């Protein structure tokens, strides 16, 4: 399942909603930063696993302790 990436500057109908965007800009940036950190962490873990002579056989699942968001 893939998430559809929406333009946060637009409302559900697709019209520009800069008031909502400006109010949510910090939250969106924090989510993007958390996504990037999780992606990079998974890459590092996979590198360490391969370097140690192992193979990853299951998916890595992470949970952000601050937000509770789960990354699969």
KEKE-3310 file (N, C-alpha, C; in steps of 0.2 Angstrom, whole numbers, plus 5000, padded with zeros to 4 digits):
npx = (5004:5003:5006:4997:5005:5001:4999:5002:4998:4986:4968:4956:4948:4957:4960:4970:4975:4982:4982:4979:4990:5001:4999:5001:5014:5025:5023:5022:5035:5042:5037:5042:5055:5056:5053:5063:5074:5070:5071:5085:5090:5086:5093:5106:5105:5103:5115:5125:5120:5123:5137:5141:5139:5127:5110:5095:5079:5066:5055:5060:5054:5050:5047:5043:5048:5044:5033:5025:5023:5023:5034:5036)
npy = (4994:5011:5027:5042:5056:5072:5089:5100:5113:5114:5112:5098:5099:5103:5116:5131:5133:5143:5147:5136:5128:5136:5135:5122:5119:5117:5105:5097:5098:5092:5079:5075:5075:5065:5054:5054:5051:5038:5031:5032:5026:5013:5009:5010:5000:4989:4989:4986:4973:4966:4968:4961:4948:4943:4940:4949:4943:4946:4960:4976:4984:4999:5010:5027:5034:5046:5051:5040:5034:5021:5013:5004)
npz = (5000:4996:5001:4996:4991:4997:4993:5005:5005:5000:5001:5004:4993:4983:4982:4985:5002:5012:5025:5033:5029:5033:5047:5049:5045:5053:5059:5048:5043:5054:5053:5041:5044:5054:5046:5037:5046:5051:5039:5036:5047:5045:5034:5039:5049:5040:5033:5044:5047:5035:5035:5046:5042:5041:5036:5032:5036:5039:5040:5045:5059:5066:5080:5084:5099:5104:5096:5094:5082:5070:5060:5046)
capx = (5000:5007:5002:4997:5008:4996:5002:4999:4996:4979:4963:4953:4946:4963:4961:4975:4973:4988:4981:4980:4997:5006:4998:5003:5020:5030:5021:5024:5042:5044:5035:5047:5062:5056:5053:5070:5078:5069:5074:5092:5092:5085:5099:5112:5105:5104:5123:5128:5118:5127:5144:5142:5139:5120:5105:5089:5074:5060:5054:5061:5048:5052:5042:5046:5046:5041:5026:5021:5022:5026:5037:5036)
capy = (5000:5017:5033:5047:5062:5078:5096:5102:5119:5113:5108:5092:5100:5105:5123:5133:5135:5144:5148:5129:5126:5140:5133:5115:5119:5115:5098:5093:5097:5087:5072:5073:5074:5059:5049:5053:5048:5031:5028:5032:5021:5006:5008:5009:4993:4984:4989:4982:4966:4963:4968:4956:4942:4940:4942:4951:4939:4949:4967:4980:4988:5004:5015:5033:5034:5053:5052:5033:5032:5015:5013:4997)
capz = (5000:4995:5003:4991:4994:4995:4993:5011:5005:4997:5005:5001:4986:4979:4982:4990:5009:5015:5032:5036:5028:5038:5054:5050:5042:5057:5060:5042:5043:5059:5051:5036:5047:5057:5040:5035:5051:5051:5033:5036:5052:5042:5030:5043:5051:5035:5032:5049:5047:5030:5037:5051:5039:5042:5031:5035:5034:5040:5039:5051:5062:5071:5083:5087:5106:5105:5093:5094:5075:5068:5053:5043)
cpx = (5004:5003:5002:5000:5003:5000:4998:4997:4989:4974:4961:4951:4951:4964:4967:4972:4979:4988:4982:4987:5002:5005:5001:5010:5025:5029:5023:5031:5045:5042:5040:5053:5062:5056:5060:5075:5077:5071:5081:5094:5091:5091:5105:5111:5106:5112:5126:5126:5122:5134:5146:5141:5132:5116:5098:5083:5067:5060:5057:5056:5051:5046:5045:5043:5042:5033:5022:5020:5026:5028:5038:5040)
cpy = (5006:5023:5038:5053:5068:5084:5099:5109:5120:5110:5102:5093:5102:5112:5126:5136:5137:5145:5141:5127:5130:5137:5126:5114:5116:5107:5094:5092:5092:5080:5070:5072:5067:5053:5048:5050:5040:5028:5027:5027:5014:5005:5007:5002:4988:4983:4985:4975:4963:4962:4963:4949:4939:4943:4943:4947:4941:4957:4970:4984:4993:5008:5021:5034:5041:5053:5046:5031:5026:5015:5006:4997)
cpz = (5000:4997:4997:4995:4992:4996:5000:5011:5002:5002:5002:4994:4981:4979:4987:4997:5013:5022:5035:5035:5032:5045:5055:5047:5046:5058:5054:5041:5048:5057:5045:5039:5050:5052:5038:5040:5051:5045:5033:5041:5049:5038:5033:5046:5046:5033:5037:5049:5041:5032:5042:5048:5040:5036:5034:5032:5035:5040:5046:5053:5067:5074:5086:5094:5107:5103:5093:5087:5073:5061:5051:5037)
residu = (UNK:UNK:UNK:UNK:UNK:UNK:UNK:UNK:UNK:UNK:UNK:UNK:UNK:UNK:UNK:UNK:UNK:UNK:UNK:UNK:UNK:UNK:UNK:UNK:UNK:UNK:UNK:UNK:UNK:UNK:UNK:UNK:UNK:UNK:UNK:UNK:UNK:UNK:UNK:UNK:UNK:UNK:UNK:UNK:UNK:UNK:UNK:UNK:UNK:UNK:UNK:UNK:UNK:UNK:UNK:UNK:UNK:UNK:UNK:UNK:UNK:UNK:UNK:UNK:UNK:UNK:UNK:UNK:UNK:UNK:UNK:UNK)
# end
